[in-house]
Amino acid sequence: MTRTDPATHHTGPRYTHGHGDSVLRAHSWRTAENSVGYLLPHLRRDQSLLDVGAGPGTITADLAERVGAVTVLETSEATLELARTTFAERNLDAEFVVGDVERLALADDSFDVVHAHQVLQHLADPVEALVQMARVCRPDGLIAVREVDYHGWTWWPQLPGLDLWQEVLQTVHRANGGEPDAGRRLLAWAHSAGLRDLTVSASLWLFTDEDRRWWGQTWADRIRTTSIGRQALDDGVASESDIETIAQAWLTWADDPDGLLLMPHVELLARP
């Protein structure tokens, strides 16, 4: 594996995963039920909700069916169009806003619920993002955040190529100004942001059988064709051989009837 100092290549945070087809396939699998179960009991029809970093909008659309009004926030019109398409397909209404969660151009006390799923890990200043989310949340409202912890991923069988994948992902993600092990830091970030009435929980995604085959193929495609693999090559973090070793490891894991993967998430409910 070839190494350089990737921090010298980039001056600010950028989205590690990109929006390639394999990434969108994975992100579109997400639903309120498999990704936001900790929040669902607290939702009501009379609430307004801001969803920060909605991506393809599958979670957001599920939330829109449970509350009175939804505002969708993304960093560009092109990315926002992904969520617009999902909402149109499901005949749902929302307000669509381009913005930066670390510098929200939204009024104080605007929403009953402010939600972000796997967003803080990609930010240069996740604490400031939480401060801004609290600012636009009503005093009796609710902030809901869920973050993965990549070093907490556990898989069987043990494959050197997957260890290499972890190393490459960690390096690229941090070069982009983010924190791939956001889950373990979420409570500390909330304390630093001054949030109150904190409730912390955790949940797992488990991949076995058919889910395993789909997940492994998705990651093989992602390392070969999307921004993680391309950036690793551009930055000298990995060679073409490394990328193919990682892809083959994911496919080997996917085809193994004993293959299993646990993906941990930390969840936070808080008041502003």
Order of alpha helices (4+ residues) and beta strands (2+ residues): alpha-alpha-beta-alpha-beta-alpha-beta-beta-alpha-beta-beta-alpha-alpha-beta-alpha-alpha-alpha-beta
